[in-house]
C-alpha cells in the first residue's frame, strides 16, 4: 500500500485507524475475545502493563513536545489508566541509549518502543530484549535486529514529496539550476530512504551541485556544510536547497542570509517544527513535510498494547504494511501518510489537527505575513 499525500487522504487513513482502534477497545472491554476476560479482575490484570519508551534526542522538537506526551496519554486511555510509560531520552548518544535500553530490560517492562539513535548500534540490545521475552517495536526509525513491528511513515515518499516540491518551485529550465542537498545522519536508515525518494525526483531534473551528510542531524553541522556549499557553488548560484529536516533548514537559511542572499531560494524541510511553520509563513522556507504525530504516536501506543495483551487480530489490523531491514524481512508495519505543508495549507494541516494554534504561529513578528495569507483568528 502506498499512502497518498493529501490532507484528505490522511483523514481517510485516520478513519481506518480509528476503526482498528475501536476493535482493539472492544476486545479490551471483553466485547471480543475469550469469555474469561469479562471479569473486572481479568481486565485489570490485562491493563496493568509497563511500556518502555526510548527516544533519540531533544534537538528534534517533536519528540519531547508531541511524541512522548501523546504516547503516554494513549497508553493510559487504552488501559483504563493502569498502564505505565517509562520514558528515557538518549540526547543523541548511542552509548546512553544502550544503557537506557538495558535498564528497561532489567526493569522487566512488558514492551519497548525505540526510536534508535543508530539503527545498527541498537541491534545487540534488541536481541537482548528478545532473549528476555520483551517485544520491541521500532518507532519512527527502523531499527536492526529481531523487532516485532515498525511504526513510521513512508519515508521514501517523504523524500519524493520534498524533491517534487523543489522541481515544481524551480519551474522551467530546472535542469540547468544548481541544487544543494543537505541529507541527514548516515547511520539513520531513514536518511537513505529520504535521499532515495528525493533523488528519484531530482536526478535528471536539476543540477545537483553539492551533496552533504549531516552528523546526528545537527544544525551546526548543516551550517558548516552549507558554508562549504556556498564557497563551492557561489551564493548567487544556489537555486534551491534540499534539506532533509527543519532543524537543518533553519541553519541553511541563516547561512544564506549571512552570505548576503536577499532573495532566498526554495528550501525544503520535514517535521513541521513550529519555527519552520513560521518561516514558511514569512516566506523564508518553502515547505516542510507534515507527518501526523497524532496518528504515528497513537498507532504505536495501540500496537504496543495489542502486542502485550496478545490480541493478534487487532495487532494485524494496525500493521497492514510490511518493510524489510538489513537483518529481517517482512516486518509488520504501520506507515502513516505524509503531507507537503506550504503557505497554502497551514490551516488545513497543523492547525486543523490541533498541533498549533493561529496564536502559536502568528506572533507579532509574523502578524503581517499571517494576514497576507489569511491566517487570522
N, C-alpha and C positions, 0 to 999 in steps of 0.2 A: 504494500500500500504506500503510495506516495502522497503525503499530505499536501493540501492546497495552501496558498499563501495569502488568501484574503481574510479579512476580519469575519466575513460571513461564514467562511469555511471553518474558522476557529470556533465560532458559535455552534455550528453543526457538530463539530467534534466534541464540544463541551456537553451537548445534549446526549451524545452516545456515551460519553464518560459518565454522565450523571445516571444513565440507565444502568450501567455496570455497577456503579457505586450503590444504587438503590438495591440491586440484587444482593450486594455484599451486606448492606444494612439489614435486609430481611433475614438473611442467613444468621447474622449475629443475634437477631432477636428471636430466632427459633422458627420463623415462618418457613424457612427452607432448611433441610438438613435433618440429622438424626433426632429422634424424639427426646433423648436424654438431655439435649441442650435446652429443653423447655424449662427446666428448673432455674430459679434465680441463682442458686449456688453454682451451678454449672456455667451459667453466663458470666458470673462474676469471676470465676477462675479463668475462663476463656479470655476475659478482657484484662486480666492482671498481667500485662506484658511490659517489657522494657526494650525500647528501641535505641540503639546506639547511632548517633548521627555525627559523621566526620566530614567537616567542610574544609576547603583547602587554604583559604586566605581571607584577609579583611580588606585587601585593596579593591576587590570587586564588590561594589556597594550592595548588590542584590543579596549576597549570601547572608549578611547579618540583618539586613532590613526586611527581607521578604522570605527567603527560603526557610531559615530556621524557625521564625515565628509561625509561618504557615504550616509547616510540618508538625510542629508541636501542637498547634490548635487542632489540626485534623486528627492526629493520633488520639487526642483527648476526646474529640467528638465521636470517634468510631469505637471507643472502648468505654463509654459511659464514664469518662474522666478517670478511669482506673489505669490507663496506660501511661507510661512514663517515657520521656525522651531524655537520654543522657547525651549531652552535646559537647563537642570539642572542636576547636578551630586550629589548624596547623600553622597558620600565619606564614604560609609559603615554604615551610620546612618539611622536606621528606622525612628526615630523622624524627622530627616532632610528631608527624602524623603516624609513623610506625609505632612510636611509644604510646600514642593515644589509642591506636588500634589494639595493641596488646593489653592495655588497661581495660578496654571494652571486653576483650575475651576473658581476662581474669575476673571481671565483674559478672561474667556469665549472662550478658544481655541476650535477649531472645533473637534479635536480628540486627544486622548492621547495615546502615545506609552510608555509603562512602563516595565522596567526590574527591578523587585522588589528586594529590599534588603532582605525582608522577605515576603514570599508569603501570609502568613496568616495575618500578621500585616497590609498589604496594603488593605485588603478586605473592611474595612469601607470607605476608600477613593474611591475605585472603585464604591461602592454603591452610594456615594455622587455624583460622576461624572454622573452616570446613572440618578439620580434624576434631575440633571441639564441638561439632554439631551445630554451629551457628550459621544460618544462611546469610549470604552477603548480596546486597543489591547495589549495583553501581548507579550513582546518581549524577546526572549532568555530563560527566566524562566517563568514557568506557574504560574500566579497569581490567588488567590482565588477571589470569587465574580462574579458578572454578566458580565464577559468580553465578548466582541463581537467576538474575534478571538485570535489566538495564532500563533506566527511565531518563529520557532526554528529549532532544529534538532531532529532526532530520538535519544533521549538521552539514552534510554536503549541500543540502538545499539552502542553508544559511549562506554559504559562500556563493551559490548561484544567484541568490537574491541580491547580495552585495555587488557582485560583478555585473549583473544585468542593469542594476541601478546606475553604475558608473558609465556603462556603454550608452545608455539612454541619455544621461546627462551630457555626455560629450558630443552627441549628435553626429552631424555629417563629418566625414573625413576623420573619424575617430582612430582609424588605423595608423594615422600619422602623429597622433598625440601621445605624449610621454606620460606614463603612469608609474608611480612608485608603489610597491607592495610592502606593507608592514604586517607580516604574519605573526602568529602567536608563539608560545613556548613549544619548541620542537618535541619535548617529552610528553606533551599533552596530545593524545590521539585525536582529539577534536581538531587540533590545528591542521593536521594533514587533510581532514575532511573539508574544513572550511576552504583551505587552499585549493584542493582539487575542484571543488564546486566553483570557486571564483575563476580559476584558470580555464575551466570549461567555457566560461563566458568571455574572458578577456583575451585568451590566446587567439591570435589572428585578427582580433577586433580592435586592439590598441597596440601601442608600442610600450612594452614593459621595460622601462629604462633602468630600474633598480629594484631589488627584492631583498628583504632582510627578515631574519627570525628575531624574536624578542624574548630574551631570557625571562622566564617566570611571568610573562605578560607585564613586566614593569614599565610604567610610563616613562621613567627616566632613561631606560634602555631604548625605548622607542624614540625619545627625543634625541639621543645620541645618534641613532641610526638615521633619523631624519636630517640631522646636520650633515652627515656623510652624503646622503642623497642630494641635498641641495648643492653641496660642493661638486658632486659628480655631474649632476644633470643641469644645474643652474636654476636659481629660484624662479626666474621668469619662464622657464621651460616646463615646469611641472604642471601638467594639465589636470591631473586628478591623483588622489591617494586612496588606495585600498588599505583601510585599517581594519584589522580583524575584530577589534572591540572598541568600546567607547573610551576606556581609560587611555589607550594609546592614541585614539583620535584627538583627545584633548591636548596631549603632548605634541602631536604632529601640527595641529593648528597653531599652537603657541610658537613653535619653531618657524612656521611660515610667516607669522606676523613679525617675529623677531628679525626675520630676513628681509622685511620691508615689503612683503607681498600684500597689496591693498585689496585686490580682487581675488579672494580666496578661491582655489579650485575646489570642486566637489570632493568631500572626504566621507568615507563610509564609517560605520561603527556597528556595534552589537551590544545588546543587553538593555537598551532603553534606560540607561542611568539618568537621573534627574538632571545633572549638569549637561548631559548630551541632548536631552529633550529641549532644554533652554537654549543650547547652541543652535539646534535646528530651528527653533522659533526665531532666533536672531539672524539666521542665515549663514552662520559661520561653519556649521556642519551640515552636510547634505542630507544624510539619512542614517538611521540605525535599524537594526533588526530587533523587533519586539518579539520576545519569546514569553508566552504566558507563564509567569511564575506560579500563578494560582493553579493552573492545570498540571504543571510539572510537579509541584510540591504536594498537592493533594493526591495526585496519582501515585506518587512514590509512597506516601504515607499509607494509602489504602492497599497498595501492593504488599507493603511490609506486614500490615495486619493480616491480610489474607494468607500470606506465607506462614506466619507464626501459628495462625489458627487452623492451618491445613485445609483451607477452603479452595480446593483446586479449581472449581468451576469459576469462582469469582476472580481468582488469580489469572486464569486463562483469558477471561473476558477483558481484563485490564491490559494484558500483554499480547496484543493481537499482531505484533510485528516480530521480526527476527533480525538479528545482527550478528556478525562474526567479529571476533577479536583475534589477535595473533595466537592465543592459546586455547580458544574454544570456539566452536561453530554453533550456529543456530541458537543463539542466546535469546530467550524470550524478552521482548522489548515493548515499551510504550514510547512512541515517537510523537511528540506534540507539535502541532503546526506552528509556523512562524509567519510574521507579517513585516513587510517593509514599512517602516514608520517615517513619514515625511511631514512637512508643514501641513499638508492637505488632510491628513487623517489622524492627527493627535487626539482630537475629541472622540473619534470612533474607536480608539485603541486604549491607550493608557488611562485616559480619563473615564471612558465608558466602563472599563474593567476595575476602576477604583484603585489603580496603582498610585496615581497622583490626582490632586485636585487642580483646578484652574489657579487657585491661590498659590499652590506649591510652585507651579511653573511660572506664573506671571508676577514675578517680583517687580518692585518699582523700576528696576533697571531694564526689565523686559516688557513693561506695560505697553509701550508704543508698538513694539513688534507683535505683541499678542493682539492688540486692537487691529493691526493691519491684516491679520488672518482671521479675524472674527472670533478670537478666543477670549471670551469675557464671561464673567459670572461671579 
